[in-house]
Amino acid sequence: MDIKHILICGGGMMGKNIAFVFASNPDYRIGVYDLYQTDVYAGIRTNTRQLVDHGVMTDDDVEERLSRIAFTTDLDSELVSKADLVIEAVFEDMDIKRDTFAKLEARCRPDTIFCTNSSVMSPSEISRDLKHRERFVGTHFWNPGHLIPLVEVVKSDASSDEVAQTVMDVLASVGKEPVLCKKDVPGFIANRMQHALWREAISIVERGIADAETVDKAVKYAFGLRLPQLGPITNSDMVGTQLTYNIHDYILKDLEDSHEPSPLLKQMLDEGKLGFKSGEGFMKWTPEQIAKENADLNEYLIRMLYGK
Ligand SMILES: NC(=O)c1ccc[n+]([C@@H]2O[C@H](COP(=O)([O-])OP(=O)(O)OC[C@H]3O[C@@H](n4cnc5c(N)ncnc54)[C@H](O)[C@@H]3O)[C@@H](O)[C@H]2O)c1
């Protein structure tokens, strides 16, 4: 299927960055639809400021991309009816998402590809009431969507292989690294691994094995350094499957395997320790430290991805 017109439904934090990503390909025309009048152009200029400051692109490059993006609050706009592919990035609410796709289905062609950017919700459940469920997949972009290359393409219980492949191809055409999640499972691929790590990290603090700062240090200065180059499966082959087996045979019985969130997390919530939001979580945070952590993350990503 030839994709030219792409609609981003929901022009919030993720939607703006996703629109910017697709606008990198001059073959695409991007529409952004939102319930509310919002200045997506100003938002994109702000979000991409660091890319310009680091010389990854110029102001003119950003403006050229913005010229391919049109915005509407009108669901009956041509931006909706002409769409070949829709990425939904509205609020993370099952009813709102289902209602949004029902409205889109009434206005788009029967073969328009529908994608949801939900972080955790099942594409099978979101698409449950649609007539043409085969044209629906999850496309899980990671935040910040204009920087992180991975997009998980998640098949629902009804997605066709052809639609999943088309979406993978379109994502690759704008420089993303799409991966196919063949089963609709909670956490898809990457968040399952990420939260297995977080569960153990929190458990180490809870059991008094190490304090919070030490846990982060142990990641940052050891396997965290290797991870962008050496994934866990290649690493397992590198050390050998026999060693992997022996280590798991010895250690797995002691690792955290709780099916509930940690009691320590619950206690912190009860005490109002909400992390950056309240200035204290596992650690204490001043406003300056919070601003620095946020800025350092984007700086690091730009250095890693673009060498700038
Ligand atoms: N924020 C993240 O880190 C992140 C990461 C990956 C995926 N996601 C997912 O992306 C989606 C969007 O998240 P976000 O952080 O951009 O949220 P957001 O609140 O910043 O933006 C949502 C936008 O959707 C609009 N909207 C709400 N209901 C609508 C409707 N019925 N029709 C049209 N527009 C509507 C809102 O006006 C808003 O502009 C969610 O499903 C979220 O789980 C978020």
The ligand as an SDF file (V2000), in Angstrom:
LIG
                    3D

 44 48  0  0  0  0  0  0  0  0999 V2000
    4.3780   10.3970   27.6580 N   0  0  0  0  0  0  0  0  0  0  0  0
    5.1140    9.2980   27.4320 C   0  0  0  0  0  0  0  0  0  0  0  0
    6.2370    9.1400   27.9320 O   0  0  0  0  0  0  0  0  0  0  0  0
    4.5730    8.2690   26.4910 C   0  0  0  0  0  0  0  0  0  0  0  0
    5.4400    7.3340   25.9330 C   0  0  0  0  0  0  0  0  0  0  0  0
    4.9420    6.3830   25.0270 C   0  0  0  0  0  0  0  0  0  0  0  0
    3.5890    6.3730   24.7520 C   0  0  0  0  0  0  0  0  0  0  0  0
    2.7410    7.2820   25.3380 N   0  0  0  0  0  0  0  0  0  0  0  0
    1.3220    7.2300   25.0130 C   0  0  0  0  0  0  0  0  0  0  0  0
    1.0320    8.2150   24.0160 O   0  0  0  0  0  0  0  0  0  0  0  0
   -0.3200    8.6870   24.1990 C   0  0  0  0  0  0  0  0  0  0  0  0
   -0.2960   10.1860   24.3350 C   0  0  0  0  0  0  0  0  0  0  0  0
    0.4950   10.5290   25.4570 O   0  0  0  0  0  0  0  0  0  0  0  0
    1.0230   12.0170   25.6750 P   0  0  0  0  0  0  0  0  0  0  0  0
    2.0550   11.9190   26.7500 O   0  0  0  0  0  0  0  0  0  0  0  0
    1.3520   12.6540   24.3920 O   0  0  0  0  0  0  0  0  0  0  0  0
   -0.3030   12.7150   26.2730 O   0  0  0  0  0  0  0  0  0  0  0  0
   -0.7020   14.2460   26.2720 P   0  0  0  0  0  0  0  0  0  0  0  0
   -1.6750   14.3910   27.3790 O   0  0  0  0  0  0  0  0  0  0  0  0
    0.5190   15.1070   26.2430 O   0  0  0  0  0  0  0  0  0  0  0  0
   -1.4370   14.4390   24.8640 O   0  0  0  0  0  0  0  0  0  0  0  0
   -2.6710   13.8890   24.5430 C   0  0  0  0  0  0  0  0  0  0  0  0
   -3.3290   14.8020   23.5210 C   0  0  0  0  0  0  0  0  0  0  0  0
   -4.5030   14.1810   23.0530 O   0  0  0  0  0  0  0  0  0  0  0  0
   -5.5220   15.1460   22.9310 C   0  0  0  0  0  0  0  0  0  0  0  0
   -6.8110   14.4590   23.0220 N   0  0  0  0  0  0  0  0  0  0  0  0
   -7.3900   13.9200   24.1070 C   0  0  0  0  0  0  0  0  0  0  0  0
   -8.5430   13.3170   23.7790 N   0  0  0  0  0  0  0  0  0  0  0  0
   -8.6820   13.4660   22.4370 C   0  0  0  0  0  0  0  0  0  0  0  0
   -9.6530   13.0510   21.4890 C   0  0  0  0  0  0  0  0  0  0  0  0
  -10.7280   12.3680   21.8820 N   0  0  0  0  0  0  0  0  0  0  0  0
   -9.4540   13.3790   20.1940 N   0  0  0  0  0  0  0  0  0  0  0  0
   -8.3600   14.0890   19.8140 C   0  0  0  0  0  0  0  0  0  0  0  0
   -7.4100   14.4950   20.6640 N   0  0  0  0  0  0  0  0  0  0  0  0
   -7.5710   14.2020   21.9530 C   0  0  0  0  0  0  0  0  0  0  0  0
   -5.2690   16.1160   24.0740 C   0  0  0  0  0  0  0  0  0  0  0  0
   -5.8560   17.3700   23.8410 O   0  0  0  0  0  0  0  0  0  0  0  0
   -3.7420   16.1610   24.0800 C   0  0  0  0  0  0  0  0  0  0  0  0
   -3.2400   17.1970   23.2460 O   0  0  0  0  0  0  0  0  0  0  0  0
   -0.8710    7.9410   25.4120 C   0  0  0  0  0  0  0  0  0  0  0  0
   -1.5640    6.8010   24.9810 O   0  0  0  0  0  0  0  0  0  0  0  0
    0.3890    7.5650   26.1610 C   0  0  0  0  0  0  0  0  0  0  0  0
    0.2340    6.4400   26.9980 O   0  0  0  0  0  0  0  0  0  0  0  0
    3.2170    8.2370   26.1770 C   0  0  0  0  0  0  0  0  0  0  0  0
  1  2  1  0
  2  3  2  0
  2  4  1  0
  4  5  1  0
  4 44  2  0
  5  6  2  0
  6  7  1  0
  7  8  2  0
  8  9  1  0
  8 44  1  0
  9 10  1  0
  9 42  1  0
 10 11  1  0
 11 12  1  0
 11 40  1  0
 12 13  1  0
 13 14  1  0
 14 15  2  0
 14 16  1  0
 14 17  1  0
 17 18  1  0
 18 19  2  0
 18 20  1  0
 18 21  1  0
 21 22  1  0
 22 23  1  0
 23 24  1  0
 23 38  1  0
 24 25  1  0
 25 26  1  0
 25 36  1  0
 26 27  1  0
 26 35  1  0
 27 28  2  0
 28 29  1  0
 29 30  1  0
 29 35  2  0
 30 31  1  0
 30 32  2  0
 32 33  1  0
 33 34  2  0
 34 35  1  0
 36 37  1  0
 36 38  1  0
 38 39  1  0
 40 41  1  0
 40 42  1  0
 42 43  1  0
M  CHG  2   8   1  16  -1
M  END
$$$$
